[in-house]
Amino acid sequence: MRRVIPEFTGHQVEDVTWTTAHGDLHYDNVTRGPHILDWEGWGRAPYGYDAATLYVYALLTTEAGAHIRA
């Protein structure tokens, strides 16, 4: 993390806000409730990690990806 965060964001690890994260958030882990399932990979991650992961997974599905790109 000390190498990757500055390389891709331009910020130092000490400057990043860390929070509890699911760690593998995608649409198969979200119910209509909405409830989040499958928490075996949870831990600490940079703020926004789960939202970014869900966004990237959404881009892989044809319908959701087309909607997001539009």
Secondary structure, 3 states (H helix, E strand, C coil): CCCHHHHHHCCCHHHCCEEEECCCCCHHHECCCCCECCCCCCEEEECCHHHHHHHHHHHCCHHHHHHHHC
